[in-house]
């Protein structure tokens, strides 16, 4: 019914226009011919705003734009819109050393009425003429040669037939004389992408969910709009991330990604200012000379804090450069009895050269270890894998950068000889200012290498092994590229952590045992949901129900959070030889209330029962919650 109403509205409008065109007389000047819009959108999942032109007439702007749905079909009858206008002053315009900065002109909204003139052309095209000239609005002078920004916000309401319109912001950067059409600007200010923010936050939107683009935020959060300097966008964002940030605050590129599509993505290092730097280095009062030599303005900042220096001190003094010069790689492996024999190659990936000596003879190797565990299809045989320290071990054989070692005493359960195992590498090297050096020299410090893992069979290394549930990339989108380092030098959350943190870990016999186990899946769920002891106050930045924020897709393209569970997921082991059935154990990590628990019990779940009961297969969750079922896990969660 709703779909038909929208189409009928479009048809009636067109019919009325045709009828009126047949009437005689010349009571007004003819209108501009309309562009064919096509059939109006019947299904609206998302909106797209295409700004076609900004026309200036005596300083007054008229914007022409088109609104379509996800299929590029015109959306007719959008009932309201908000129009924002701002101007960009180039870097150094206000004073030497100052960053470029937005100047706010105005915000005009059309709901029941408009400050200016709004026209719905009834074919998906709309136009709006502002209420007056920008020059002088908000006490800002319009600069004809400056970059201007137009932002249009629509959505959050409904069409006449009740069809809901999703909130959408779209911007256009342009420049124009006081009379004439717009042209492309010669400069702009694009520093951070909203997609980067949403890797942690999921669909950030503010002020009643109306504004969801950085380009919109900076249009208002500038010195010409907000009264509190702390609410100017760079200072505001830096300040809000000072507490609870899941990565290193020194790693500016967690947010300031090296993205060439953003014209100013290097500004964090290239344009140091008291305002931006002081919003993180809060102990400094530049003008009072506290914590830093006295600075009255930004003119001299770059004299000391040039881009190269800034990049160096914000990546821990060249550690990234040092890490690029060392990479250990398992090149061969096999199993005989309980002994794993493997070959490791040490290379410089930056130059392609190999290190001809073994690890025990390389002075810059502080720690290099390899752990071995067996059983990738059943999540490993033990919680205590065997390991070897290469920096303290003479290799069995090898030369020219490729050396062979053995790890003995690996647990191989009877009947699992045809399964696979995992070798996990971790370690530290020594360096200073991006150059590898002798670990005995006080001028060098330890740098944790990027851990890795390699699957293997009884006869060779393998490209496949244990299922991939999360990736280092998904974890790194919030925490930084493998910046989460545990137990001294372990940071491969994709495959290394599970070698120890597996179902062989025991939970405490409490009302919520899954929040006390160190089994990786429960550990990660408990920490991020704030259900684990010591993490109750965690401020998860996204939607905790959006499993796709962390979970990867399997080889069939299905999210690994889907049911049925992989066969490798075992019951939760609890002290006292008790167990919770697999699905109930996973789901209760987040759904921990009594109502949820009772629902699971009714569907055959076992809480703190015997191993036989927990593995009897009585859980019927898949009936309703498996992929494609009526209450598919992937449908009932807000997955994006």
C-alpha positions as CSV (number, residue, x, y, z in Angstrom):
1,X,0.0,0.0,0.0
2,X,2.8,2.4,0.9
3,X,4.6,1.8,-2.3
4,X,1.6,2.5,-4.4
5,X,0.9,5.7,-2.6
6,X,4.3,7.1,-3.5
7,X,3.9,6.2,-7.2
8,X,0.4,7.6,-7.3
9,X,1.7,10.9,-5.8
10,X,4.3,11.1,-8.6
11,X,1.8,10.3,-11.3
12,X,-0.8,12.8,-9.9
13,X,1.9,15.5,-9.9
14,X,2.8,14.8,-13.5
15,X,-0.8,14.7,-14.6
16,X,-1.6,18.0,-13.0
17,X,1.4,19.6,-14.7
18,X,0.2,18.3,-18.1
19,X,-3.3,19.6,-17.5
20,X,-2.1,23.0,-16.5
21,X,0.1,23.2,-19.6
22,X,-3.0,23.1,-21.8
23,X,-4.6,26.2,-20.2
24,X,-4.4,29.5,-22.1
25,X,-3.1,32.8,-21.0
26,X,0.3,34.2,-20.1
27,X,0.1,34.9,-16.4
28,X,3.8,34.2,-15.6
29,X,7.2,33.6,-17.1
30,X,7.8,30.0,-18.3
31,X,9.8,27.7,-15.9
32,X,13.0,25.9,-16.8
33,X,12.4,22.6,-18.5
34,X,12.7,19.7,-16.1
35,X,15.1,16.8,-16.5
36,X,13.5,13.4,-16.9
37,X,13.6,11.7,-13.6
38,X,12.6,8.2,-14.4
39,X,10.2,6.0,-12.3
40,X,10.3,7.1,-8.6
41,X,12.0,4.9,-6.1
42,X,9.7,2.3,-4.5
43,X,12.3,0.8,-2.2
44,X,14.5,3.0,-0.1
45,X,17.4,1.4,1.9
46,X,19.9,4.3,1.5
47,X,19.9,7.7,0.0
48,X,22.4,9.5,-2.2
49,X,22.5,13.2,-2.7
50,X,24.2,14.5,-5.9
51,X,24.9,18.2,-5.9
52,X,24.8,19.3,-9.5
53,X,25.5,23.0,-9.3
54,X,25.8,26.1,-7.1
55,X,24.7,29.2,-8.9
56,X,25.6,32.6,-7.4
57,X,23.5,35.7,-8.1
58,X,24.7,38.9,-6.3
59,X,26.3,36.8,-3.6
60,X,23.2,34.7,-3.0
61,X,23.7,30.9,-3.6
62,X,21.2,28.6,-5.2
63,X,22.0,24.9,-5.0
64,X,20.6,22.3,-7.4
65,X,20.7,18.7,-6.4
66,X,19.2,15.2,-7.0
67,X,18.2,12.6,-4.5
68,X,18.2,8.9,-5.4
69,X,18.0,5.6,-3.7
70,X,20.5,2.8,-3.6
71,X,19.5,1.8,-7.2
72,X,19.9,5.4,-8.5
73,X,16.1,5.8,-8.8
74,X,14.8,9.3,-8.0
75,X,13.3,9.9,-4.6
76,X,10.3,12.2,-4.9
77,X,8.6,14.3,-2.2
78,X,11.4,14.5,0.4
79,X,9.7,16.7,3.0
80,X,12.6,18.4,4.7
81,X,16.2,19.4,4.4
82,X,19.0,21.3,6.1
83,X,21.6,23.4,4.2
84,X,24.9,24.3,5.8
85,X,27.5,26.7,4.3
86,X,31.1,27.4,5.3
87,X,34.3,28.8,3.9
88,X,37.8,27.5,4.1
89,X,40.7,29.8,4.9
90,X,44.0,28.4,3.5
91,X,46.9,27.3,5.6
92,X,48.8,30.4,6.9
93,X,46.1,32.8,6.0
94,X,45.3,34.0,9.5
95,X,49.0,33.9,10.6
96,X,52.2,32.1,9.6
97,X,52.1,28.5,10.8
98,X,48.3,28.4,11.3
99,X,46.5,25.5,9.8
100,X,43.7,25.9,7.3
101,X,40.4,26.5,9.0
102,X,36.7,26.5,8.3
103,X,34.5,29.6,8.8
104,X,30.8,29.0,9.4
105,X,28.3,31.0,7.4
106,X,24.9,29.7,8.2
107,X,22.5,26.7,8.6
108,X,19.0,26.9,7.0
109,X,16.4,24.3,7.5
110,X,13.2,23.6,5.5
111,X,10.4,21.7,7.3
112,X,7.0,23.3,7.2
113,X,8.6,26.5,5.8
114,X,12.0,27.8,4.7
115,X,14.1,30.8,5.4
116,X,15.0,30.8,1.7
117,X,13.2,29.4,-1.4
118,X,12.9,25.6,-1.7
119,X,11.6,23.9,-4.9
120,X,10.8,20.3,-5.3
121,X,10.8,19.6,-9.1
122,X,8.8,16.4,-8.6
123,X,11.3,14.2,-10.4
124,X,14.0,13.7,-7.8
125,X,15.6,17.1,-8.5
126,X,15.4,19.8,-5.8
127,X,16.8,23.3,-5.5
128,X,17.3,25.7,-2.6
129,X,18.1,29.4,-2.7
130,X,19.6,30.8,0.6
131,X,17.8,33.6,2.4
132,X,20.6,36.1,1.7
133,X,24.1,36.6,0.6
134,X,26.9,34.8,2.5
135,X,29.0,37.9,2.8
136,X,28.5,39.2,6.3
137,X,26.6,36.2,7.6
138,X,28.0,35.3,11.0
139,X,30.3,38.3,10.6
140,X,32.4,36.4,8.0
141,X,33.5,38.0,4.8
142,X,32.8,36.0,1.6
143,X,36.1,35.4,-0.3
144,X,35.4,34.7,-3.9
145,X,38.7,32.9,-4.4
146,X,38.3,30.8,-1.3
147,X,37.0,27.2,-1.1
148,X,33.4,27.1,-0.1
149,X,31.5,24.1,1.3
150,X,27.9,23.2,0.9
151,X,26.4,20.5,3.1
152,X,22.9,19.1,2.5
153,X,21.2,16.9,5.1
154,X,18.0,15.0,4.4
155,X,16.3,12.0,6.1
156,X,15.2,11.1,9.6
157,X,11.6,11.6,8.5
158,X,9.1,10.0,6.1
159,X,7.6,10.5,2.7
160,X,3.9,11.2,2.4
161,X,3.2,7.5,2.1
162,X,5.1,6.7,5.3
163,X,8.3,5.4,3.7
164,X,11.1,6.1,6.2
165,X,14.1,8.1,4.9
166,X,17.5,7.2,6.2
167,X,19.6,10.2,7.4
168,X,22.1,11.2,4.7
169,X,24.6,14.1,4.6
170,X,26.4,15.1,1.4
171,X,28.8,17.9,0.8
172,X,30.3,19.8,-2.2
173,X,33.5,21.8,-2.0
174,X,33.4,24.6,-4.6
175,X,34.4,28.2,-5.4
176,X,32.7,31.0,-7.3
177,X,32.5,34.7,-7.8
178,X,29.6,36.6,-6.3
179,X,27.7,36.0,-9.6
180,X,28.1,32.9,-11.7
181,X,28.3,29.1,-11.5
182,X,30.6,27.1,-9.2
183,X,33.9,25.6,-10.3
184,X,36.2,23.1,-8.6
185,X,38.3,24.5,-5.7
186,X,42.0,24.8,-5.9
187,X,42.5,23.5,-2.3
188,X,40.5,21.8,0.4
189,X,40.9,20.2,3.9
190,X,40.3,16.5,4.0
191,X,42.3,14.9,6.8
192,X,40.5,11.9,8.2
193,X,37.9,9.7,6.6
194,X,34.6,8.8,8.2
195,X,35.2,5.2,7.2
196,X,38.2,5.1,9.5
197,X,36.2,6.4,12.5
198,X,33.5,3.8,11.8
199,X,36.0,0.9,12.0
200,X,35.7,1.5,15.7
201,X,32.5,3.4,16.2
202,X,29.9,2.0,13.7
203,X,27.8,4.7,12.0
204,X,28.8,7.6,14.1
205,X,26.0,10.2,14.1
206,X,25.4,13.2,16.4
207,X,22.9,15.9,17.3
208,X,19.9,13.5,17.2
209,X,21.6,11.2,14.7
210,X,21.2,14.0,12.0
211,X,24.9,14.4,11.1
212,X,27.1,11.5,10.2
213,X,30.0,12.8,8.1
214,X,33.2,14.5,9.2
215,X,32.8,17.0,6.4
216,X,29.5,18.0,8.1
217,X,31.0,18.2,11.6
218,X,33.9,20.5,10.7
219,X,31.4,22.9,8.9
220,X,30.1,23.9,12.4
221,X,32.8,22.8,14.8
222,X,35.1,25.7,14.1
223,X,36.1,29.0,15.8
224,X,33.5,31.0,14.0
225,X,30.6,28.8,15.2
226,X,31.4,27.3,18.7
227,X,32.1,29.5,21.7
228,X,34.2,27.0,23.6
229,X,37.7,26.4,21.9
230,X,37.6,22.8,23.2
231,X,34.7,22.2,20.8
232,X,36.7,23.1,17.7
233,X,36.9,19.8,15.8
234,X,40.6,18.8,16.1
235,X,40.8,19.8,19.8
236,X,37.4,18.2,20.5
237,X,38.3,14.9,18.9
238,X,41.7,14.6,20.4
239,X,40.4,15.5,23.8
240,X,37.6,12.8,23.6
241,X,40.2,10.1,22.7
242,X,42.6,10.9,25.5
243,X,40.9,8.3,27.8
244,X,39.8,4.9,26.9
245,X,41.6,4.9,23.5
246,X,42.2,1.2,22.6
247,X,45.5,1.9,20.9
248,X,48.7,3.9,21.5
249,X,47.9,7.6,21.6
250,X,51.4,8.2,20.1
251,X,50.2,6.3,17.0
252,X,48.5,9.2,15.2
253,X,48.0,7.1,12.1
254,X,45.5,4.9,13.8
255,X,43.1,7.7,12.8
256,X,45.2,9.7,10.4
257,X,45.5,6.9,7.9
258,X,48.1,7.2,5.0
259,X,45.4,7.7,2.4
260,X,46.2,9.5,-0.8
261,X,42.5,10.1,-1.5
262,X,42.6,12.6,1.5
263,X,44.6,15.6,0.2
264,X,45.8,16.6,3.7
265,X,46.2,13.3,5.4
266,X,49.7,14.2,6.4
267,X,48.8,17.4,8.2
268,X,49.1,15.7,11.6
269,X,52.9,15.7,11.0
270,X,53.3,18.5,8.4
271,X,51.3,21.3,10.1
272,X,52.1,21.3,13.9
273,X,50.1,23.9,15.8
274,X,49.6,24.8,19.5
275,X,46.0,24.0,19.2
276,X,46.3,20.5,17.8
277,X,49.4,19.5,19.6
278,X,48.2,20.9,22.9
279,X,45.0,19.0,22.8
280,X,47.0,15.8,23.3
281,X,50.0,17.2,25.2
282,X,47.7,18.8,27.8
283,X,50.5,19.5,30.3
284,X,51.8,22.3,28.0
285,X,50.8,25.9,28.3
286,X,52.5,27.4,25.2
287,X,51.9,31.0,25.9
288,X,52.9,30.7,29.6
289,X,56.0,28.8,28.7
290,X,55.0,25.8,30.9
291,X,56.3,22.4,29.6
292,X,57.6,24.1,26.4
293,X,59.4,27.3,25.5
294,X,57.1,30.3,25.3
295,X,55.2,30.5,22.0
296,X,52.8,33.3,21.2
297,X,51.6,31.8,17.9
298,X,52.3,29.0,15.5
299,X,54.9,30.8,13.3
300,X,57.9,28.9,14.6
301,X,56.4,25.5,15.3
302,X,57.7,23.8,12.2
303,X,61.2,25.2,12.7
304,X,61.8,22.5,15.3
305,X,58.9,20.1,14.7
306,X,59.3,19.3,11.0
307,X,57.3,16.5,9.4
308,X,60.2,14.0,9.5
309,X,60.8,14.6,13.2
310,X,57.1,14.5,14.1
311,X,56.6,11.2,12.3
312,X,59.7,9.7,14.0
313,X,58.7,10.6,17.6
314,X,55.1,9.4,17.0
315,X,56.1,6.0,15.8
316,X,58.3,5.4,18.9
317,X,61.4,6.9,17.5
318,X,61.8,4.9,14.3
319,X,60.6,1.5,15.5
320,X,58.5,1.0,12.4
321,X,61.6,1.5,10.3
322,X,63.5,-1.0,12.4
323,X,60.7,-3.6,12.1
324,X,60.8,-3.3,8.3
325,X,64.3,-4.7,8.4
326,X,63.7,-8.0,10.0
327,X,61.3,-10.8,9.3
328,X,61.5,-14.5,10.5
329,X,59.6,-17.0,8.3
330,X,59.0,-20.7,8.7
331,X,59.9,-22.2,5.3
332,X,59.6,-26.0,6.2
333,X,58.2,-28.2,8.9
334,X,57.3,-31.8,9.6
335,X,56.3,-34.0,12.5
336,X,57.9,-37.2,13.7
337,X,56.5,-38.8,16.8
338,X,56.3,-35.9,19.3
339,X,59.0,-33.8,17.6
340,X,58.5,-31.0,15.2
341,X,61.4,-30.2,12.9
342,X,61.2,-26.8,11.2
343,X,63.4,-24.5,9.1
344,X,63.3,-20.7,9.6
345,X,64.6,-18.0,7.3
346,X,65.7,-14.6,8.6
347,X,65.4,-11.8,6.0
348,X,65.4,-8.1,5.5
349,X,62.1,-7.5,3.7
350,X,63.1,-3.9,3.0
351,X,66.1,-4.8,0.9
352,X,65.3,-8.4,0.1
353,X,68.6,-9.5,1.6
354,X,69.0,-12.5,3.9
355,X,70.8,-12.6,7.2
356,X,73.4,-15.3,6.7
357,X,74.0,-16.0,10.4
358,X,71.5,-17.9,12.7
359,X,69.6,-16.0,15.4
360,X,72.1,-16.9,18.1
361,X,74.8,-15.0,16.3
362,X,72.8,-11.9,15.3
363,X,73.6,-9.2,17.9
364,X,70.4,-7.3,17.3
365,X,68.2,-10.3,18.2
366,X,67.1,-10.0,21.8
367,X,64.5,-12.7,21.9
368,X,63.2,-15.0,19.2
369,X,60.9,-17.9,20.1
370,X,58.9,-20.5,18.3
371,X,55.9,-22.3,20.0
372,X,54.4,-25.5,18.7
373,X,50.9,-27.0,19.3
374,X,49.0,-29.7,17.5
375,X,45.3,-30.1,16.5
376,X,43.9,-27.3,14.5
377,X,40.5,-29.0,13.9
378,X,39.9,-29.5,17.6
379,X,41.5,-26.3,18.9
380,X,44.8,-27.7,20.1
381,X,45.9,-30.5,22.4
382,X,47.2,-28.5,25.3
383,X,47.2,-25.1,26.9
384,X,51.0,-25.3,27.4
385,X,52.7,-25.6,24.0
386,X,56.3,-26.5,23.8
387,X,58.7,-23.8,22.7
388,X,62.3,-23.1,21.8
389,X,64.4,-19.9,22.2
390,X,66.4,-19.5,19.0
391,X,68.7,-16.8,20.3
392,X,70.0,-19.3,22.9
393,X,70.0,-22.4,20.6
394,X,72.5,-23.6,18.1
395,X,70.6,-24.8,15.0
396,X,70.8,-28.5,14.1
397,X,71.8,-27.6,10.6
398,X,71.6,-24.9,7.9
399,X,73.5,-22.1,6.3
400,X,73.1,-18.8,4.4
401,X,70.1,-17.6,6.3
402,X,68.1,-20.8,6.5
403,X,68.5,-22.9,9.7
404,X,66.8,-26.0,11.1
405,X,65.6,-26.6,14.7
406,X,63.5,-29.0,16.6
407,X,60.8,-28.7,19.3
408,X,60.3,-32.0,21.2
409,X,57.6,-33.1,23.6
410,X,54.6,-31.9,21.5
411,X,51.3,-33.5,22.6
412,X,49.8,-35.5,19.8
413,X,46.5,-37.2,20.9
414,X,46.1,-40.7,19.6
415,X,44.1,-40.7,16.4
416,X,45.0,-37.1,15.5
417,X,48.2,-37.8,13.6
418,X,46.5,-36.7,10.3
419,X,45.5,-33.4,11.8
420,X,47.6,-30.2,11.6
421,X,49.7,-28.1,14.0
422,X,50.7,-24.5,14.4
423,X,54.1,-22.9,14.8
424,X,53.9,-19.4,16.4
425,X,56.8,-16.9,16.2
426,X,57.4,-14.1,18.6
427,X,60.4,-11.9,19.6
428,X,62.2,-8.7,20.1
429,X,65.0,-6.9,18.3
430,X,67.2,-4.0,19.3
431,X,67.3,-0.7,17.5
432,X,67.8,3.1,17.8
433,X,66.3,5.7,15.5
434,X,65.2,3.1,13.1
435,X,68.6,1.3,12.8
436,X,69.2,-2.2,14.1
437,X,72.0,-2.5,16.7
438,X,73.7,-4.5,19.3
439,X,71.5,-5.4,22.2
440,X,74.4,-4.9,24.7
441,X,74.6,-1.2,23.7
442,X,72.7,1.1,26.0
443,X,71.8,3.4,23.2
444,X,69.6,0.7,21.7
445,X,66.2,-0.4,23.0
446,X,64.1,-3.4,22.5
447,X,61.4,-3.4,19.8
448,X,58.7,-6.1,19.7
449,X,58.4,-7.7,16.3
450,X,55.2,-8.6,14.6
451,X,54.3,-12.1,15.7
452,X,53.1,-14.6,13.1
453,X,52.0,-18.2,12.8
454,X,52.5,-21.0,10.3
455,X,50.3,-24.1,9.9
456,X,51.9,-27.5,9.1
457,X,51.1,-31.1,8.6
458,X,53.1,-34.2,9.5
459,X,55.1,-33.7,6.3
460,X,55.1,-30.0,5.2
461,X,53.9,-26.5,5.9
462,X,50.3,-25.7,5.0
463,X,48.5,-22.6,3.8
464,X,45.4,-23.7,5.7
465,X,44.9,-24.8,9.3
466,X,42.8,-23.6,12.2
467,X,39.7,-21.6,11.2
468,X,40.2,-17.8,11.0
469,X,37.6,-16.1,13.3
470,X,39.2,-12.6,13.7
471,X,42.0,-11.0,11.7
472,X,44.9,-8.8,12.8
473,X,43.4,-6.2,10.4
474,X,40.0,-6.2,12.2
475,X,41.7,-5.9,15.6
476,X,44.1,-3.4,14.3
477,X,41.4,-1.1,13.0
478,X,40.8,0.0,16.6
479,X,44.0,-1.1,18.4
480,X,46.6,-0.3,15.8
481,X,48.5,-2.6,13.5
482,X,49.4,-5.5,15.9
483,X,50.0,-3.0,18.7
484,X,48.2,-5.1,21.3
485,X,51.2,-6.9,22.9
486,X,50.7,-9.5,25.6
487,X,53.1,-11.5,27.7
488,X,56.0,-9.4,26.6
489,X,56.0,-9.9,22.8
490,X,52.8,-11.7,21.6
491,X,50.7,-9.7,19.3
492,X,49.3,-12.0,16.6
493,X,45.6,-12.1,17.7
494,X,44.6,-13.9,14.5
495,X,46.4,-17.1,15.2
496,X,49.1,-17.0,17.9
497,X,47.0,-16.3,21.0
498,X,44.8,-19.3,20.5
499,X,47.9,-21.6,20.6
500,X,47.7,-21.2,24.4
501,X,44.3,-19.6,25.0
502,X,42.2,-22.5,23.9
503,X,39.4,-24.8,25.3
504,X,42.0,-26.5,27.6
505,X,41.8,-23.4,29.8
506,X,39.5,-23.8,32.8
507,X,36.8,-21.3,34.0
508,X,36.0,-20.7,37.6
509,X,32.8,-22.3,38.9
510,X,30.7,-19.1,39.2
511,X,27.3,-18.0,38.0
512,X,29.0,-16.7,34.8
513,X,32.0,-19.0,34.2
514,X,32.6,-17.8,30.7
515,X,33.8,-14.5,32.0
516,X,36.5,-16.1,34.0
517,X,38.1,-18.4,31.4
518,X,41.2,-17.5,29.4
519,X,39.9,-19.4,26.4
520,X,40.4,-16.8,23.7
521,X,36.9,-16.5,22.3
522,X,35.3,-16.1,25.7
523,X,38.2,-13.8,26.9
524,X,37.7,-11.4,24.0
525,X,33.9,-11.4,24.3
526,X,34.0,-10.8,28.0
527,X,36.5,-8.0,27.8
528,X,34.7,-6.1,25.0
529,X,31.3,-6.5,26.5
530,X,32.4,-5.3,30.0
531,X,31.4,-8.6,31.6
532,X,34.9,-9.7,32.6
533,X,36.2,-8.8,36.1
534,X,38.4,-5.7,35.9
535,X,36.8,-4.6,32.6
536,X,33.4,-3.6,33.8
537,X,34.0,0.1,32.9
538,X,35.2,-0.6,29.4
539,X,33.8,1.9,26.9
540,X,33.4,-0.2,23.7
541,X,33.3,2.4,20.9
542,X,31.0,0.6,18.5
543,X,27.7,-1.3,18.7
544,X,28.5,-4.4,20.7
545,X,25.9,-6.4,18.8
546,X,27.7,-5.8,15.5
547,X,29.6,-9.0,15.3
548,X,31.1,-8.1,11.9
549,X,33.2,-5.4,13.6
550,X,35.6,-8.2,14.8
551,X,34.6,-11.4,13.1
552,X,35.9,-12.4,9.7
553,X,34.1,-14.2,6.9
554,X,34.8,-17.9,6.3
555,X,35.9,-19.5,3.1
556,X,32.2,-19.5,1.9
557,X,31.8,-15.8,2.6
558,X,29.7,-16.3,5.7
559,X,30.5,-14.4,8.9
560,X,32.1,-16.6,11.5
561,X,29.6,-15.4,14.1
562,X,26.9,-17.4,12.3
563,X,25.3,-20.7,13.4
564,X,25.9,-23.5,13.2
565,X,29.2,-23.3,15.1
566,X,32.3,-24.7,13.6
567,X,33.0,-28.2,14.8
568,X,36.2,-27.0,16.4
569,X,34.2,-25.1,19.0
570,X,34.2,-27.2,22.2
571,X,32.2,-26.9,25.4
572,X,33.4,-24.4,28.0
573,X,35.6,-26.3,30.6
574,X,34.9,-25.3,34.2
575,X,36.7,-26.3,37.3
576,X,35.4,-29.3,39.1
577,X,35.1,-31.3,35.8
578,X,32.0,-29.4,34.7
579,X,31.1,-28.0,31.2
580,X,28.7,-25.7,29.4
581,X,27.5,-26.7,26.0
582,X,29.2,-24.9,23.1
583,X,26.5,-22.6,21.8
584,X,25.3,-21.6,25.2
585,X,28.8,-20.8,26.3
586,X,29.4,-18.5,23.3
587,X,26.0,-16.7,23.5
588,X,26.1,-16.2,27.2
589,X,29.3,-14.3,26.9
590,X,27.1,-11.3,26.0
591,X,23.5,-12.6,26.7
592,X,24.2,-13.3,30.4
593,X,20.9,-12.5,32.0
594,X,18.5,-15.1,33.5
595,X,15.9,-14.7,30.8
596,X,18.5,-15.5,28.1
597,X,19.8,-18.4,30.2
598,X,16.4,-19.9,30.7
599,X,15.7,-19.6,26.9
600,X,18.9,-21.5,26.2
601,X,18.0,-24.2,28.8
602,X,14.6,-24.7,27.2
603,X,16.4,-25.3,23.9
604,X,18.6,-28.0,25.3
605,X,21.6,-26.0,26.5
606,X,23.7,-27.5,29.4
607,X,25.2,-25.2,32.0
608,X,27.9,-26.7,34.3
609,X,27.0,-30.3,33.5
610,X,29.1,-33.3,32.7
611,X,31.2,-33.5,29.6
612,X,28.9,-36.2,28.2
613,X,25.8,-34.0,28.7
614,X,27.6,-30.9,27.2
615,X,28.6,-32.8,24.1
616,X,25.4,-34.8,23.6
617,X,24.1,-32.4,21.0
618,X,20.9,-31.5,22.7
619,X,21.2,-27.8,21.8
620,X,18.5,-27.0,19.3
621,X,19.6,-23.4,18.7
622,X,20.3,-24.0,15.0
623,X,16.6,-24.6,14.3
624,X,15.8,-20.9,14.7
625,X,19.1,-19.2,14.7
626,X,21.2,-20.8,12.0
627,X,22.1,-19.0,8.7
628,X,18.8,-18.5,6.8
629,X,16.6,-19.6,9.7
630,X,13.7,-17.3,10.9
631,X,15.8,-15.8,13.7
632,X,19.2,-16.0,12.0
633,X,22.0,-14.8,14.3
634,X,23.2,-12.6,11.4
635,X,19.7,-11.0,11.0
636,X,18.8,-10.4,14.7
637,X,22.1,-8.7,15.4
638,X,22.7,-5.2,14.1
639,X,25.4,-6.4,11.8
640,X,26.8,-3.9,9.3
